[in-house]
Amino acid sequence: MFFDTWTGLGRVLVVGILAYGGLILMLRVSGKRTLSKMNAFDLIVTVALGSTLATVLLSREVALAEGLLALGLLIGLQFAITWASVRSARVRGMVKAEPRLLLHHGRYLDRALRLERVTREEIDAAVCAAGRSRTGDVAAVILETDGTFSVVPEARADRDAALDPVVGLTEARRSGV
């Protein structure tokens, strides 16, 4: 169906403007972290916010006040979880993955690749995107907690303390990989 009533269009227009304004206001109050690209938990909240906004806009059964309450609830829960994860290692461990070493001094770590479901071609593409022509030109490739790849140049690898929490680095150094 292409058109029902002018009332339906008016409702979408008015509720859309008010719900969108309410969502923007709540996001500004809750801080930058609410829609950050940090981990899977943040992605789930972002998708849930979009789904809730769409439901408020298009479903006549959901009143604007109910939709704003649902948006506020999601944002409040996100705020509470991120607040707790900053203060508790246990909560942080539940909602955030650890970075994982996938390539060390030109050698693929096949077990890590399988665990993270990453192919060698994806590693090669990340190395190329970092301006390197071959995997032997880098000290490490790390799958970060947000799903992106970090390529560490050879010259920085041994003195960079930021690599210390990476899963698999200690084992790779011990085994001489």
C-alpha positions as CSV (number, residue, x, y, z in Angstrom):
1,M,0.0,0.0,0.0
2,F,1.4,3.4,-0.9
3,F,-0.8,5.7,1.2
4,D,-3.3,5.3,4.1
5,T,-4.2,8.7,5.5
6,W,-2.8,12.1,6.0
7,T,-3.2,11.5,9.8
8,G,-0.7,8.6,9.6
9,L,1.8,10.8,7.8
10,G,1.3,13.6,10.3
11,R,1.8,11.2,13.2
12,V,5.1,10.0,11.7
13,L,6.2,13.6,11.1
14,V,5.4,14.8,14.6
15,V,6.4,11.7,16.5
16,G,9.6,11.4,14.4
17,I,10.7,15.0,15.2
18,L,9.9,14.6,18.9
19,A,11.4,11.1,19.3
20,Y,14.6,12.1,17.3
21,G,14.9,15.3,19.4
22,G,14.5,13.3,22.6
23,L,17.1,10.7,21.5
24,I,19.6,13.4,20.6
25,L,19.0,15.1,24.0
26,M,19.5,11.8,25.9
27,L,22.6,10.9,23.9
28,R,24.1,14.3,24.7
29,V,23.4,13.9,28.4
30,S,24.7,10.4,28.5
31,G,28.0,11.2,26.9
32,K,30.1,10.1,23.9
33,R,30.5,6.5,25.0
34,T,26.9,5.6,24.4
35,L,27.4,5.3,20.7
36,S,31.1,4.5,20.7
37,K,32.7,1.9,18.5
38,M,34.3,0.0,21.4
39,N,32.9,-3.5,21.5
40,A,30.1,-5.9,20.7
41,F,28.1,-4.7,23.7
42,D,28.1,-1.1,22.3
43,L,27.1,-2.3,18.9
44,I,24.1,-4.2,20.4
45,V,23.0,-1.0,22.2
46,T,23.3,1.1,19.0
47,V,21.2,-1.4,17.0
48,A,18.6,-1.6,19.8
49,L,18.4,2.2,19.8
50,G,17.8,2.3,16.1
51,S,15.2,-0.4,16.3
52,T,13.4,1.3,19.1
53,L,13.3,4.6,17.3
54,A,12.0,2.9,14.1
55,T,9.2,1.2,16.2
56,V,8.2,4.5,17.8
57,L,8.1,6.1,14.4
58,L,6.1,3.5,12.6
59,S,4.0,1.6,15.1
60,R,0.7,3.3,16.1
61,E,0.6,0.9,19.1
62,V,3.6,2.5,20.7
63,A,3.0,5.9,22.3
64,L,5.7,8.6,22.1
65,A,6.1,8.6,25.9
66,E,6.6,4.8,25.9
67,G,9.2,5.1,23.1
68,L,11.1,7.8,24.9
69,L,11.1,5.7,28.0
70,A,12.4,2.7,26.1
71,L,15.2,4.9,24.5
72,G,16.0,6.3,28.0
73,L,16.1,2.8,29.5
74,L,18.6,1.6,26.8
75,I,20.8,4.6,27.3
76,G,20.6,4.3,31.1
77,L,21.6,0.7,31.0
78,Q,24.5,1.4,28.6
79,F,25.6,4.2,30.9
80,A,25.4,1.9,34.0
81,I,27.3,-0.9,32.3
82,T,30.1,1.3,31.0
83,W,30.3,3.1,34.4
84,A,30.7,-0.3,36.1
85,S,33.2,-1.6,33.5
86,V,35.5,1.3,34.2
87,R,35.4,0.5,37.9
88,S,35.3,-3.3,37.9
89,A,37.6,-5.7,36.0
90,R,35.0,-8.4,36.4
91,V,32.3,-6.4,34.6
92,R,34.9,-5.2,32.0
93,G,35.7,-8.9,31.3
94,M,32.1,-9.7,30.7
95,V,31.4,-6.9,28.2
96,K,34.8,-6.3,26.5
97,A,37.0,-8.7,24.5
98,E,40.8,-8.7,24.7
99,P,42.9,-7.7,21.8
100,R,44.6,-10.7,20.2
101,L,47.9,-11.1,18.4
102,L,47.4,-12.6,14.9
103,L,50.8,-12.2,13.2
104,H,54.2,-11.8,15.0
105,H,57.4,-10.9,13.1
106,G,56.0,-12.0,9.8
107,R,54.6,-15.4,11.0
108,Y,50.9,-16.1,11.1
109,L,49.6,-17.4,14.4
110,D,47.2,-20.0,12.9
111,R,45.5,-21.0,16.2
112,A,44.7,-17.3,16.9
113,L,43.4,-16.8,13.4
114,R,41.1,-19.8,13.8
115,L,39.8,-18.6,17.2
116,E,39.0,-15.2,15.8
117,R,37.8,-16.5,12.5
118,V,40.2,-14.3,10.5
119,T,41.9,-15.4,7.2
120,R,45.4,-14.8,6.2
121,E,44.1,-12.7,3.3
122,E,42.5,-10.3,5.8
123,I,45.8,-9.9,7.6
124,D,47.5,-9.3,4.2
125,A,44.9,-6.6,3.4
126,A,45.5,-4.9,6.8
127,V,49.3,-4.9,6.3
128,C,48.8,-3.5,2.8
129,A,46.4,-0.8,4.1
130,A,49.0,0.2,6.6
131,G,51.4,0.9,3.8
132,R,53.6,-2.2,4.0
133,S,54.3,-4.4,1.1
134,R,54.6,-7.7,2.9
135,T,53.9,-9.3,6.3
136,G,57.6,-9.6,7.0
137,D,57.8,-5.8,7.2
138,V,55.7,-5.6,10.4
139,A,56.3,-6.8,14.0
140,A,52.7,-7.6,14.7
141,V,49.1,-7.5,13.6
142,I,46.5,-7.3,16.4
143,L,42.8,-7.8,16.2
144,E,41.5,-5.0,18.5
145,T,38.5,-5.1,20.8
146,D,36.4,-3.2,18.3
147,G,37.2,-5.6,15.4
148,T,39.8,-3.5,13.7
149,F,43.3,-4.5,12.9
150,S,46.3,-2.7,14.2
151,V,49.6,-3.1,12.3
152,V,52.7,-2.5,14.4
153,P,55.8,-1.4,12.5
154,E,58.9,-3.5,13.2
155,A,60.9,-0.6,14.7
156,R,58.4,0.0,17.6
157,A,57.4,-3.5,18.6
158,D,59.9,-4.3,21.4
159,R,59.6,-1.0,23.2
160,D,55.9,-0.4,23.0
161,A,54.2,-1.0,26.3
162,A,50.8,-0.7,24.7
163,L,51.2,-4.2,23.3
164,D,51.5,-5.8,26.8
165,P,47.8,-6.6,27.3
166,V,47.5,-8.3,23.8
167,V,46.5,-11.9,24.1
168,G,49.2,-14.2,22.7
169,L,52.1,-11.7,22.7
170,T,53.9,-13.3,25.7
171,E,53.6,-16.8,24.2
172,A,54.9,-15.5,20.8
173,R,57.9,-13.8,22.4
174,R,58.7,-16.9,24.5
175,S,58.5,-19.3,21.5
176,G,60.6,-17.0,19.4
177,V,57.9,-16.5,16.7
